[in-house]
């Protein structure tokens, strides 16, 4: 999760919402990502999507079976859908997102029996640190508006 927090710091330095993700396979980081929505003017440029694309390219396949993704914030519906499509085995995230979360807050797509894949969850890892960077970012944004 510390590596995902480093990715969140990269996003912060670019003026992006500070969310970071890393994908691990066989105990090695195979991809990293951080939010780039503003940079790319792309609503799909979430940390998870960027990391999934990089991992798929590196492995030469879209199935990321046996992989674990570490994300600083609970994924949204779009990102949970992408994680399921990519067949990610495990999701570890820092803090919950009560406004948009799709792994327990608003929805729990990770374990929906109607879908063809389910993702094992581990939550609350370095939650305070993950939450703090987001809260500070939004506090700063509000002070400039």
N, CA, C and O atoms as a GROMACS GRO file, in nm:
protein
  580
    1UNK      N    1   0.083  -0.120   0.000
    1UNK     CA    2   0.000   0.000   0.000
    1UNK      C    3   0.087   0.126   0.000
    1UNK      O    4   0.047   0.230  -0.051
    2UNK      N    5   0.205   0.114   0.058
    2UNK     CA    6   0.296   0.228   0.055
    2UNK      C    7   0.331   0.269  -0.088
    2UNK      O    8   0.346   0.388  -0.117
    3UNK      N    9   0.343   0.170  -0.176
    3UNK     CA   10   0.372   0.200  -0.317
    3UNK      C   11   0.254   0.272  -0.382
    3UNK      O   12   0.273   0.362  -0.462
    4UNK      N   13   0.133   0.232  -0.347
    4UNK     CA   14   0.014   0.299  -0.400
    4UNK      C   15   0.007   0.442  -0.347
    4UNK      O   16  -0.032   0.534  -0.420
    5UNK      N   17   0.045   0.462  -0.223
    5UNK     CA   18   0.050   0.598  -0.168
    5UNK      C   19   0.153   0.684  -0.240
    5UNK      O   20   0.132   0.804  -0.259
    6UNK      N   21   0.263   0.624  -0.281
    6UNK     CA   22   0.362   0.699  -0.360
    6UNK      C   23   0.302   0.743  -0.493
    6UNK      O   24   0.329   0.853  -0.541
    7UNK      N   25   0.221   0.656  -0.553
    7UNK     CA   26   0.152   0.692  -0.677
    7UNK      C   27   0.053   0.806  -0.652
    7UNK      O   28   0.039   0.896  -0.734
    8UNK      N   29  -0.016   0.800  -0.539
    8UNK     CA   30  -0.109   0.908  -0.504
    8UNK      C   31  -0.035   1.041  -0.491
    8UNK      O   32  -0.086   1.145  -0.530
    9UNK      N   33   0.085   1.038  -0.435
    9UNK     CA   34   0.168   1.159  -0.424
    9UNK      C   35   0.202   1.215  -0.563
    9UNK      O   36   0.205   1.337  -0.582
   10UNK      N   37   0.228   1.127  -0.658
   10UNK     CA   38   0.256   1.172  -0.796
   10UNK      C   39   0.135   1.245  -0.853
   10UNK      O   40   0.149   1.349  -0.917
   11UNK      N   41   0.017   1.190  -0.829
   11UNK     CA   42  -0.106   1.255  -0.875
   11UNK      C   43  -0.120   1.392  -0.810
   11UNK      O   44  -0.153   1.490  -0.877
   12UNK      N   45  -0.096   1.398  -0.681
   12UNK     CA   46  -0.107   1.524  -0.606
   12UNK      C   47  -0.017   1.631  -0.665
   12UNK      O   48  -0.059   1.746  -0.681
   13UNK      N   49   0.106   1.595  -0.698
   13UNK     CA   50   0.201   1.691  -0.754
   13UNK      C   51   0.156   1.744  -0.889
   13UNK      O   52   0.198   1.852  -0.932
   14UNK      N   53   0.070   1.670  -0.957
   14UNK     CA   54   0.017   1.712  -1.087
   14UNK      C   55  -0.117   1.784  -1.074
   14UNK      O   56  -0.178   1.821  -1.175
   15UNK      N   57  -0.163   1.804  -0.951
   15UNK     CA   58  -0.290   1.869  -0.930
   15UNK      C   59  -0.409   1.778  -0.951
   15UNK      O   60  -0.522   1.824  -0.964
   16UNK      N   61  -0.384   1.649  -0.952
   16UNK     CA   62  -0.487   1.548  -0.969
   16UNK      C   63  -0.537   1.502  -0.833
   16UNK      O   64  -0.467   1.517  -0.732
   17UNK      N   65  -0.658   1.446  -0.829
   17UNK     CA   66  -0.706   1.384  -0.706
   17UNK      C   67  -0.607   1.274  -0.670
   17UNK      O   68  -0.579   1.187  -0.752
   18UNK      N   69  -0.552   1.277  -0.548
   18UNK     CA   70  -0.442   1.186  -0.513
   18UNK      C   71  -0.487   1.043  -0.482
   18UNK      O   72  -0.507   1.005  -0.367
   19UNK      N   73  -0.500   0.966  -0.588
   19UNK     CA   74  -0.533   0.825  -0.577
   19UNK      C   75  -0.427   0.748  -0.654
   19UNK      O   76  -0.391   0.784  -0.766
   20UNK      N   77  -0.376   0.642  -0.592
   20UNK     CA   78  -0.274   0.561  -0.655
   20UNK      C   79  -0.309   0.414  -0.651
   20UNK      O   80  -0.385   0.368  -0.566
   21UNK      N   81  -0.250   0.340  -0.746
   21UNK     CA   82  -0.274   0.196  -0.754
   21UNK      C   83  -0.148   0.125  -0.802
   21UNK      O   84  -0.071   0.178  -0.881
   22UNK      N   85  -0.129   0.004  -0.751
   22UNK     CA   86  -0.024  -0.084  -0.803
   22UNK      C   87  -0.081  -0.224  -0.816
   22UNK      O   88  -0.165  -0.266  -0.737
   23UNK      N   89  -0.034  -0.294  -0.917
   23UNK     CA   90  -0.076  -0.433  -0.939
   23UNK      C   91   0.044  -0.522  -0.915
   23UNK      O   92   0.153  -0.498  -0.966
   24UNK      N   93   0.021  -0.628  -0.837
   24UNK     CA   94   0.126  -0.721  -0.797
   24UNK      C   95   0.093  -0.860  -0.849
   24UNK      O   96  -0.020  -0.907  -0.837
   25UNK      N   97   0.192  -0.924  -0.906
   25UNK     CA   98   0.181  -1.062  -0.952
   25UNK      C   99   0.310  -1.133  -0.912
   25UNK      O  100   0.419  -1.083  -0.937
   26UNK      N  101   0.297  -1.249  -0.850
   26UNK     CA  102   0.413  -1.326  -0.803
   26UNK      C  103   0.506  -1.241  -0.716
   26UNK      O  104   0.628  -1.245  -0.730
   27UNK      N  105   0.445  -1.164  -0.626
   27UNK     CA  106   0.518  -1.079  -0.531
   27UNK      C  107   0.602  -0.970  -0.596
   27UNK      O  108   0.695  -0.919  -0.534
   28UNK      N  109   0.569  -0.933  -0.720
   28UNK     CA  110   0.640  -0.825  -0.789
   28UNK      C  111   0.539  -0.725  -0.841
   28UNK      O  112   0.433  -0.762  -0.892
   29UNK      N  113   0.572  -0.598  -0.828
   29UNK     CA  114   0.487  -0.494  -0.887
   29UNK      C  115   0.504  -0.501  -1.038
   29UNK      O  116   0.615  -0.488  -1.090
   30UNK      N  117   0.392  -0.521  -1.108
   30UNK     CA  118   0.399  -0.528  -1.254
   30UNK      C  119   0.342  -0.402  -1.320
   30UNK      O  120   0.364  -0.380  -1.439
   31UNK      N  121   0.270  -0.322  -1.245
   31UNK     CA  122   0.215  -0.198  -1.302
   31UNK      C  123   0.180  -0.100  -1.191
   31UNK      O  124   0.150  -0.138  -1.078
   32UNK      N  125   0.186   0.027  -1.228
   32UNK     CA  126   0.154   0.136  -1.138
   32UNK      C  127   0.062   0.233  -1.211
   32UNK      O  128   0.063   0.241  -1.334
   33UNK      N  129  -0.016   0.306  -1.133
   33UNK     CA  130  -0.099   0.409  -1.194
   33UNK      C  131  -0.143   0.510  -1.090
   33UNK      O  132  -0.150   0.479  -0.971
   34UNK      N  133  -0.171   0.628  -1.136
   34UNK     CA  134  -0.231   0.731  -1.051
   34UNK      C  135  -0.327   0.812  -1.136
   34UNK      O  136  -0.320   0.810  -1.259
   35UNK      N  137  -0.416   0.881  -1.070
   35UNK     CA  138  -0.518   0.957  -1.141
   35UNK      C  139  -0.455   1.055  -1.239
   35UNK      O  140  -0.358   1.124  -1.207
   36UNK      N  141  -0.512   1.058  -1.361
   36UNK     CA  142  -0.467   1.152  -1.464
   36UNK      C  143  -0.586   1.209  -1.541
   36UNK      O  144  -0.574   1.244  -1.658
   37UNK      N  145  -0.700   1.218  -1.475
   37UNK     CA  146  -0.821   1.268  -1.540
   37UNK      C  147  -0.803   1.409  -1.594
   37UNK      O  148  -0.840   1.437  -1.708
   38UNK      N  149  -0.748   1.497  -1.514
   38UNK     CA  150  -0.728   1.635  -1.556
   38UNK      C  151  -0.619   1.644  -1.663
   38UNK      O  152  -0.635   1.715  -1.763
   39UNK      N  153  -0.511   1.574  -1.641
   39UNK     CA  154  -0.398   1.576  -1.734
   39UNK      C  155  -0.440   1.534  -1.874
   39UNK      O  156  -0.403   1.598  -1.973
   40UNK      N  157  -0.517   1.426  -1.883
   40UNK     CA  158  -0.557   1.372  -2.013
   40UNK      C  159  -0.695   1.420  -2.058
   40UNK      O  160  -0.739   1.386  -2.168
   41UNK      N  161  -0.763   1.498  -1.974
   41UNK     CA  162  -0.902   1.538  -2.003
   41UNK      C  163  -0.984   1.414  -2.039
   41UNK      O  164  -1.056   1.411  -2.138
   42UNK      N  165  -0.969   1.312  -1.954
   42UNK     CA  166  -1.029   1.180  -1.980
   42UNK      C  167  -1.095   1.129  -1.852
   42UNK      O  168  -1.026   1.101  -1.754
   43UNK      N  169  -1.228   1.117  -1.852
   43UNK     CA  170  -1.295   1.071  -1.730
   43UNK      C  171  -1.264   0.926  -1.693
   43UNK      O  172  -1.296   0.883  -1.582
   44UNK      N  173  -1.203   0.850  -1.784
   44UNK     CA  174  -1.168   0.712  -1.752
   44UNK      C  175  -1.024   0.697  -1.702
   44UNK      O  176  -0.981   0.586  -1.673
   45UNK      N  177  -0.951   0.805  -1.692
   45UNK     CA  178  -0.809   0.798  -1.653
   45UNK      C  179  -0.793   0.787  -1.501
   45UNK      O  180  -0.722   0.866  -1.439
   46UNK      N  181  -0.860   0.689  -1.443
   46UNK     CA  182  -0.847   0.660  -1.299
   46UNK      C  183  -0.720   0.577  -1.278
   46UNK      O  184  -0.672   0.509  -1.369
   47UNK      N  185  -0.668   0.583  -1.157
   47UNK     CA  186  -0.546   0.509  -1.123
   47UNK      C  187  -0.557   0.361  -1.157
   47UNK      O  188  -0.464   0.302  -1.212
   48UNK      N  189  -0.672   0.302  -1.124
   48UNK     CA  190  -0.691   0.158  -1.147
   48UNK      C  191  -0.689   0.124  -1.295
   48UNK      O  192  -0.625   0.027  -1.336
   49UNK      N  193  -0.758   0.204  -1.376
   49UNK     CA  194  -0.767   0.178  -1.519
   49UNK      C  195  -0.628   0.189  -1.582
   49UNK      O  196  -0.590   0.106  -1.665
   50UNK      N  197  -0.553   0.290  -1.542
   50UNK     CA  198  -0.418   0.307  -1.595
   50UNK      C  199  -0.330   0.188  -1.557
   50UNK      O  200  -0.256   0.136  -1.641
   51UNK      N  201  -0.339   0.144  -1.431
   51UNK     CA  202  -0.260   0.029  -1.387
   51UNK      C  203  -0.301  -0.099  -1.460
   51UNK      O  204  -0.216  -0.179  -1.499
   52UNK      N  205  -0.430  -0.119  -1.479
   52UNK     CA  206  -0.479  -0.238  -1.552
   52UNK      C  207  -0.425  -0.239  -1.694
   52UNK      O  208  -0.378  -0.342  -1.742
   53UNK      N  209  -0.431  -0.126  -1.761
   53UNK     CA  210  -0.381  -0.118  -1.899
   53UNK      C  211  -0.232  -0.148  -1.906
   53UNK      O  212  -0.186  -0.220  -1.994
   54UNK      N  213  -0.156  -0.093  -1.812
   54UNK     CA  214  -0.011  -0.116  -1.810
   54UNK      C  215   0.020  -0.263  -1.783
   54UNK      O  216   0.107  -0.322  -1.847
   55UNK      N  217  -0.052  -0.323  -1.688
   55UNK     CA  218  -0.028  -0.464  -1.654
   55UNK      C  219  -0.063  -0.554  -1.773
   55UNK      O  220   0.011  -0.647  -1.805
   56UNK      N  221  -0.174  -0.526  -1.838
   56UNK     CA  222  -0.215  -0.605  -1.954
   56UNK      C  223  -0.112  -0.595  -2.066
   56UNK      O  224  -0.078  -0.695  -2.130
   57UNK      N  225  -0.064  -0.475  -2.089
   57UNK     CA  226   0.038  -0.456  -2.194
   57UNK      C  227   0.166  -0.530  -2.159
   57UNK      O  228   0.227  -0.596  -2.244
   58UNK      N  229   0.207  -0.519  -2.033
   58UNK     CA  230   0.332  -0.586  -1.990
   58UNK      C  231   0.321  -0.738  -2.005
   58UNK      O  232   0.415  -0.803  -2.050
   59UNK      N  233   0.205  -0.792  -1.967
   59UNK     CA  234   0.187  -0.938  -1.972
   59UNK      C  235   0.145  -0.987  -2.110
   59UNK      O  236   0.156  -1.106  -2.140
   60UNK      N  237   0.098  -0.896  -2.194
   60UNK     CA  238   0.053  -0.936  -2.327
   60UNK      C  239  -0.080  -1.012  -2.324
   60UNK      O  240  -0.108  -1.094  -2.410
   61UNK      N  241  -0.160  -0.982  -2.223
   61UNK     CA  242  -0.291  -1.047  -2.211
   61UNK      C  243  -0.382  -0.959  -2.126
   61UNK      O  244  -0.336  -0.879  -2.045
   62UNK      N  245  -0.512  -0.977  -2.146
   62UNK     CA  246  -0.607  -0.897  -2.068
   62UNK      C  247  -0.644  -0.962  -1.937
   62UNK      O  248  -0.690  -0.894  -1.845
   63UNK      N  249  -0.625  -1.092  -1.925
   63UNK     CA  250  -0.656  -1.161  -1.799
   63UNK      C  251  -0.542  -1.142  -1.699
   63UNK      O  252  -0.428  -1.183  -1.724
   64UNK      N  253  -0.575  -1.080  -1.588
   64UNK     CA  254  -0.475  -1.056  -1.484
   64UNK      C  255  -0.497  -1.153  -1.367
   64UNK      O  256  -0.490  -1.114  -1.251
   65UNK      N  257  -0.525  -1.278  -1.401
   65UNK     CA  258  -0.550  -1.380  -1.299
   65UNK      C  259  -0.432  -1.390  -1.203
   65UNK      O  260  -0.316  -1.370  -1.241
   66UNK      N  261  -0.463  -1.422  -1.081
   66UNK     CA  262  -0.366  -1.437  -0.972
   66UNK      C  263  -0.300  -1.306  -0.930
   66UNK      O  264  -0.203  -1.308  -0.854
   67UNK      N  265  -0.350  -1.195  -0.977
   67UNK     CA  266  -0.290  -1.067  -0.940
   67UNK      C  267  -0.368  -1.003  -0.824
   67UNK      O  268  -0.483  -1.036  -0.797
   68UNK      N  269  -0.300  -0.910  -0.758
   68UNK     CA  270  -0.360  -0.830  -0.652
   68UNK      C  271  -0.339  -0.685  -0.688
   68UNK      O  272  -0.231  -0.645  -0.730
   69UNK      N  273  -0.444  -0.605  -0.672
   69UNK     CA  274  -0.431  -0.461  -0.691
   69UNK      C  275  -0.444  -0.392  -0.556
   69UNK      O  276  -0.533  -0.424  -0.477
   70UNK      N  277  -0.354  -0.298  -0.532
   70UNK     CA  278  -0.355  -0.215  -0.411
   70UNK      C  279  -0.396  -0.075  -0.454
   70UNK      O  280  -0.333  -0.017  -0.543
   71UNK      N  281  -0.499  -0.021  -0.392
   71UNK     CA  282  -0.551   0.110  -0.429
   71UNK      C  283  -0.573   0.190  -0.301
   71UNK      O  284  -0.617   0.136  -0.200
   72UNK      N  285  -0.542   0.317  -0.307
   72UNK     CA  286  -0.555   0.400  -0.188
   72UNK      C  287  -0.700   0.428  -0.151
   72UNK      O  288  -0.731   0.451  -0.034
   73UNK      N  289  -0.791   0.426  -0.249
   73UNK     CA  290  -0.932   0.454  -0.225
   73UNK      C  291  -1.018   0.345  -0.286
   73UNK      O  292  -0.988   0.294  -0.394
   74UNK      N  293  -1.124   0.309  -0.218
   74UNK     CA  294  -1.221   0.212  -0.270
   74UNK      C  295  -1.259   0.248  -0.414
   74UNK      O  296  -1.291   0.363  -0.442
   75UNK      N  297  -1.255   0.151  -0.504
   75UNK     CA  298  -1.284   0.180  -0.644
   75UNK      C  299  -1.430   0.217  -0.670
   75UNK      O  300  -1.521   0.179  -0.596
   76UNK      N  301  -1.449   0.293  -0.777
   76UNK     CA  302  -1.583   0.330  -0.823
   76UNK      C  303  -1.642   0.214  -0.906
   76UNK      O  304  -1.577   0.111  -0.926
   77UNK      N  305  -1.764   0.233  -0.952
   77UNK     CA  306  -1.831   0.131  -1.031
   77UNK      C  307  -1.752   0.098  -1.158
   77UNK      O  308  -1.734  -0.020  -1.191
   78UNK      N  309  -1.706   0.200  -1.229
   78UNK     CA  310  -1.631   0.177  -1.352
   78UNK      C  311  -1.506   0.093  -1.326
   78UNK      O  312  -1.479  -0.003  -1.397
   79UNK      N  313  -1.433   0.129  -1.223
   79UNK     CA  314  -1.308   0.059  -1.194
   79UNK      C  315  -1.334  -0.083  -1.143
   79UNK      O  316  -1.259  -0.175  -1.178
   80UNK      N  317  -1.437  -0.102  -1.062
   80UNK     CA  318  -1.472  -0.238  -1.019
   80UNK      C  319  -1.509  -0.324  -1.139
   80UNK      O  320  -1.470  -0.440  -1.147
   81UNK      N  321  -1.582  -0.266  -1.233
   81UNK     CA  322  -1.616  -0.339  -1.354
   81UNK      C  323  -1.491  -0.380  -1.431
   81UNK      O  324  -1.482  -0.492  -1.480
   82UNK      N  325  -1.396  -0.289  -1.441
   82UNK     CA  326  -1.271  -0.319  -1.511
   82UNK      C  327  -1.191  -0.427  -1.438
   82UNK      O  328  -1.132  -0.514  -1.501
   83UNK      N  329  -1.189  -0.421  -1.305
   83UNK     CA  330  -1.117  -0.523  -1.227
   83UNK      C  331  -1.178  -0.660  -1.246
   83UNK      O  332  -1.107  -0.761  -1.255
   84UNK      N  333  -1.310  -0.665  -1.252
   84UNK     CA  334  -1.379  -0.792  -1.276
   84UNK      C  335  -1.351  -0.842  -1.417
   84UNK      O  336  -1.322  -0.960  -1.437
   85UNK      N  337  -1.359  -0.752  -1.514
   85UNK     CA  338  -1.330  -0.790  -1.652
   85UNK      C  339  -1.187  -0.842  -1.667
   85UNK      O  340  -1.163  -0.935  -1.745
   86UNK      N  341  -1.094  -0.784  -1.593
   86UNK     CA  342  -0.953  -0.824  -1.600
   86UNK      C  343  -0.923  -0.949  -1.518
   86UNK      O  344  -0.811  -1.001  -1.522
   87UNK      N  345  -1.023  -0.997  -1.444
   87UNK     CA  346  -1.008  -1.118  -1.362
   87UNK      C  347  -0.903  -1.104  -1.253
   87UNK      O  348  -0.833  -1.199  -1.219
   88UNK      N  349  -0.892  -0.981  -1.198
   88UNK     CA  350  -0.803  -0.959  -1.084
   88UNK      C  351  -0.854  -1.044  -0.968
   88UNK      O  352  -0.974  -1.047  -0.941
   89UNK      N  353  -0.764  -1.113  -0.901
   89UNK     CA  354  -0.804  -1.205  -0.795
   89UNK      C  355  -0.837  -1.133  -0.664
   89UNK      O  356  -0.933  -1.168  -0.595
   90UNK      N  357  -0.756  -1.032  -0.631
   90UNK     CA  358  -0.768  -0.972  -0.498
   90UNK      C  359  -0.754  -0.820  -0.507
   90UNK      O  360  -0.673  -0.768  -0.583
   91UNK      N  361  -0.835  -0.753  -0.429
   91UNK     CA  362  -0.834  -0.607  -0.419
   91UNK      C  363  -0.805  -0.569  -0.275
   91UNK      O  364  -0.873  -0.614  -0.183
   92UNK      N  365  -0.704  -0.486  -0.257
   92UNK     CA  366  -0.668  -0.433  -0.126
   92UNK      C  367  -0.679  -0.282  -0.137
   92UNK      O  368  -0.614  -0.220  -0.222
   93UNK      N  369  -0.761  -0.222  -0.052
   93UNK     CA  370  -0.768  -0.076  -0.058
   93UNK      C  371  -0.760  -0.013   0.079
   93UNK      O  372  -0.784  -0.078   0.182
   94UNK      N  373  -0.724   0.116   0.078
   94UNK     CA  374  -0.704   0.190   0.201
   94UNK      C  375  -0.833   0.236   0.264
   94UNK      O  376  -0.878   0.177   0.362
   95UNK      N  377  -0.893   0.340   0.210
   95UNK     CA  378  -1.011   0.398   0.272
   95UNK      C  379  -1.135   0.379   0.185
   95UNK      O  380  -1.128   0.367   0.062
   96UNK      N  381  -1.248   0.376   0.253
   96UNK     CA  382  -1.376   0.363   0.184
   96UNK      C  383  -1.415   0.495   0.120
   96UNK      O  384  -1.372   0.602   0.165
   97UNK      N  385  -1.496   0.487   0.015
   97UNK     CA  386  -1.547   0.604  -0.054
   97UNK      C  387  -1.700   0.604  -0.042
   97UNK      O  388  -1.768   0.543  -0.125
   98UNK      N  389  -1.754   0.671   0.060
   98UNK     CA  390  -1.898   0.666   0.084
   98UNK      C  391  -1.982   0.731  -0.026
   98UNK      O  392  -2.103   0.710  -0.032
   99UNK      N  393  -1.919   0.810  -0.113
   99UNK     CA  394  -1.994   0.878  -0.219
   99UNK      C  395  -1.994   0.802  -0.352
   99UNK      O  396  -2.084   0.821  -0.433
  100UNK      N  397  -1.895   0.717  -0.373
  100UNK     CA  398  -1.886   0.650  -0.504
  100UNK      C  399  -1.833   0.507  -0.498
  100UNK      O  400  -1.811   0.445  -0.602
  101UNK      N  401  -1.812   0.453  -0.379
  101UNK     CA  402  -1.748   0.323  -0.365
  101UNK      C  403  -1.832   0.206  -0.413
  101UNK      O  404  -1.953   0.200  -0.390
  102UNK      N  405  -1.766   0.112  -0.480
  102UNK     CA  406  -1.835  -0.005  -0.534
  102UNK      C  407  -1.778  -0.136  -0.480
  102UNK      O  408  -1.792  -0.241  -0.543
  103UNK      N  409  -1.714  -0.128  -0.363
  103UNK     CA  410  -1.660  -0.248  -0.299
  103UNK      C  411  -1.702  -0.251  -0.152
  103UNK      O  412  -1.627  -0.293  -0.065
  104UNK      N  413  -1.825  -0.204  -0.127
  104UNK     CA  414  -1.877  -0.208   0.008
  104UNK      C  415  -1.950  -0.084   0.055
  104UNK      O  416  -2.039  -0.094   0.139
  105UNK      N  417  -1.915   0.032   0.002
  105UNK     CA  418  -1.980   0.155   0.050
  105UNK      C  419  -2.120   0.172  -0.008
  105UNK      O  420  -2.220   0.154   0.062
  106UNK      N  421  -2.127   0.206  -0.136
  106UNK     CA  422  -2.258   0.219  -0.201
  106UNK      C  423  -2.304   0.086  -0.259
  106UNK      O  424  -2.422   0.051  -0.253
  107UNK      N  425  -2.211   0.015  -0.316
  107UNK     CA  426  -2.237  -0.114  -0.380
  107UNK      C  427  -2.128  -0.211  -0.337
  107UNK      O  428  -2.024  -0.170  -0.285
  108UNK      N  429  -2.153  -0.340  -0.359
  108UNK     CA  430  -2.045  -0.438  -0.345
  108UNK      C  431  -2.047  -0.527  -0.468
  108UNK      O  432  -2.103  -0.636  -0.469
  109UNK      N  433  -1.983  -0.477  -0.571
  109UNK     CA  434  -1.976  -0.549  -0.698
  109UNK      C  435  -1.874  -0.662  -0.689
  109UNK      O  436  -1.876  -0.754  -0.771
  110UNK      N  437  -1.785  -0.656  -0.591
  110UNK     CA  438  -1.678  -0.755  -0.579
  110UNK      C  439  -1.730  -0.897  -0.558
  110UNK      O  440  -1.663  -0.994  -0.594
  111UNK      N  441  -1.847  -0.909  -0.500
  111UNK     CA  442  -1.898  -1.042  -0.463
  111UNK      C  443  -2.040  -1.064  -0.516
  111UNK      O  444  -2.117  -1.139  -0.454
  112UNK      N  445  -2.074  -1.002  -0.626
  112UNK     CA  446  -2.208  -1.017  -0.684
  112UNK      C  447  -2.218  -1.151  -0.756
  112UNK      O  448  -2.150  -1.173  -0.856
  113UNK      N  449  -2.301  -1.238  -0.705
  113UNK     CA  450  -2.313  -1.376  -0.758
  113UNK      C  451  -2.364  -1.378  -0.902
  113UNK      O  452  -2.349  -1.479  -0.971
  114UNK      N  453  -2.424  -1.268  -0.948
  114UNK     CA  454  -2.474  -1.263  -1.086
  114UNK      C  455  -2.363  -1.244  -1.187
  114UNK      O  456  -2.383  -1.265  -1.307
  115UNK      N  457  -2.245  -1.204  -1.142
  115UNK     CA  458  -2.132  -1.182  -1.231
  115UNK      C  459  -2.047  -1.308  -1.241
  115UNK      O  460  -2.053  -1.396  -1.155
  116UNK      N  461  -1.968  -1.315  -1.347
  116UNK     CA  462  -1.889  -1.436  -1.372
  116UNK      C  463  -1.757  -1.440  -1.296
  116UNK      O  464  -1.684  -1.539  -1.306
  117UNK      N  465  -1.724  -1.335  -1.222
  117UNK     CA  466  -1.597  -1.332  -1.148
  117UNK      C  467  -1.619  -1.256  -1.019
  117UNK      O  468  -1.694  -1.158  -1.015
  118UNK      N  469  -1.554  -1.300  -0.914
  118UNK     CA  470  -1.559  -1.230  -0.787
  118UNK      C  471  -1.417  -1.199  -0.742
  118UNK      O  472  -1.322  -1.270  -0.776
  119UNK      N  473  -1.405  -1.092  -0.666
  119UNK     CA  474  -1.274  -1.045  -0.621
  119UNK      C  475  -1.269  -1.050  -0.469
  119UNK      O  476  -1.360  -1.003  -0.401
  120UNK      N  477  -1.162  -1.108  -0.417
  120UNK     CA  478  -1.142  -1.111  -0.272
  120UNK      C  479  -1.101  -0.971  -0.226
  120UNK      O  480  -1.021  -0.904  -0.290
  121UNK      N  481  -1.159  -0.928  -0.114
  121UNK     CA  482  -1.134  -0.794  -0.062
  121UNK      C  483  -1.055  -0.795   0.068
  121UNK      O  484  -1.075  -0.880   0.154
  122UNK      N  485  -0.966  -0.699   0.080
  122UNK     CA  486  -0.903  -0.664   0.206
  122UNK      C  487  -0.913  -0.513   0.214
  122UNK      O  488  -0.869  -0.442   0.124
  123UNK      N  489  -0.970  -0.462   0.322
  123UNK     CA  490  -0.996  -0.319   0.331
  123UNK      C  491  -0.929  -0.257   0.453
  123UNK      O  492  -0.891  -0.327   0.547
  124UNK      N  493  -0.914  -0.127   0.449
  124UNK     CA  494  -0.865  -0.052   0.564
  124UNK      C  495  -0.715  -0.054   0.583
  124UNK      O  496  -0.666  -0.018   0.690
  125UNK      N  497  -0.640  -0.095   0.481
  125UNK     CA  498  -0.494  -0.098   0.493
  125UNK      C  499  -0.439   0.044   0.479
  125UNK      O  500  -0.461   0.110   0.377
  126UNK      N  501  -0.370   0.092   0.582
  126UNK     CA  502  -0.319   0.230   0.589
  126UNK      C  503  -0.432   0.330   0.561
  126UNK      O  504  -0.412   0.432   0.494
  127UNK      N  505  -0.549   0.299   0.613
  127UNK     CA  506  -0.668   0.382   0.588
  127UNK      C  507  -0.648   0.527   0.629
  127UNK      O  508  -0.689   0.617   0.556
  128UNK      N  509  -0.586   0.551   0.742
  128UNK     CA  510  -0.566   0.689   0.789
  128UNK      C  511  -0.479   0.768   0.692
  128UNK      O  512  -0.509   0.883   0.660
  129UNK      N  513  -0.370   0.706   0.647
  129UNK     CA  514  -0.280   0.774   0.554
  129UNK      C  515  -0.349   0.800   0.419
  129UNK      O  516  -0.334   0.907   0.360
  130UNK      N  517  -0.424   0.701   0.372
  130UNK     CA  518  -0.495   0.714   0.244
  130UNK      C  519  -0.602   0.821   0.252
  130UNK      O  520  -0.621   0.898   0.158
  131UNK      N  521  -0.671   0.826   0.363
  131UNK     CA  522  -0.776   0.926   0.383
  131UNK      C  523  -0.717   1.066   0.399
  131UNK      O  524  -0.772   1.163   0.347
  132UNK      N  525  -0.607   1.075   0.471
  132UNK     CA  526  -0.546   1.205   0.500
  132UNK      C  527  -0.505   1.279   0.373
  132UNK      O  528  -0.532   1.398   0.361
  133UNK      N  529  -0.443   1.211   0.280
  133UNK     CA  530  -0.397   1.277   0.157
  133UNK      C  531  -0.516   1.330   0.077
  133UNK      O  532  -0.508   1.436   0.016
  134UNK      N  533  -0.625   1.256   0.077
  134UNK     CA  534  -0.746   1.301   0.007
  134UNK      C  535  -0.811   1.419   0.076
  134UNK      O  536  -0.848   1.517   0.011
  135UNK      N  537  -0.823   1.411   0.208
  135UNK     CA  538  -0.885   1.520   0.283
  135UNK      C  539  -0.806   1.650   0.267
  135UNK      O  540  -0.864   1.757   0.250
  136UNK      N  541  -0.674   1.640   0.274
  136UNK     CA  542  -0.590   1.759   0.259
  136UNK      C  543  -0.603   1.817   0.119
  136UNK      O  544  -0.607   1.939   0.102
  137UNK      N  545  -0.610   1.731   0.019
  137UNK     CA  546  -0.627   1.777  -0.119
  137UNK      C  547  -0.757   1.856  -0.135
  137UNK      O  548  -0.758   1.967  -0.189
  138UNK      N  549  -0.867   1.798  -0.088
  138UNK     CA  550  -0.996   1.864  -0.105
  138UNK      C  551  -1.010   1.989  -0.018
  138UNK      O  552  -1.077   2.085  -0.057
  139UNK      N  553  -0.947   1.990   0.099
  139UNK     CA  554  -0.945   2.110   0.182
  139UNK      C  555  -0.874   2.223   0.108
  139UNK      O  556  -0.920   2.337   0.106
  140UNK      N  557  -0.762   2.189   0.047
  140UNK     CA  558  -0.684   2.288  -0.031
  140UNK      C  559  -0.765   2.338  -0.150
  140UNK      O  560  -0.764   2.457  -0.180
  141UNK      N  561  -0.834   2.247  -0.218
  141UNK     CA  562  -0.917   2.286  -0.334
  141UNK      C  563  -1.028   2.382  -0.291
  141UNK      O  564  -1.054   2.481  -0.359
  142UNK      N  565  -1.092   2.353  -0.180
  142UNK     CA  566  -1.202   2.439  -0.131
  142UNK      C  567  -1.150   2.576  -0.092
  142UNK      O  568  -1.221   2.676  -0.110
  143UNK      N  569  -1.029   2.583  -0.040
  143UNK     CA  570  -0.975   2.713   0.003
  143UNK      C  571  -0.943   2.802  -0.116
  143UNK      O  572  -0.931   2.924  -0.100
  144UNK      N  573  -0.928   2.745  -0.236
  144UNK     CA  574  -0.898   2.823  -0.356
  144UNK      C  575  -1.020   2.852  -0.441
  144UNK      O  576  -1.010   2.917  -0.545
  145UNK      N  577  -1.135   2.804  -0.398
  145UNK     CA  578  -1.255   2.827  -0.481
  145UNK      C  579  -1.339   2.942  -0.432
  145UNK      O  580  -1.442   2.973  -0.491
   0.00000   0.00000   0.00000
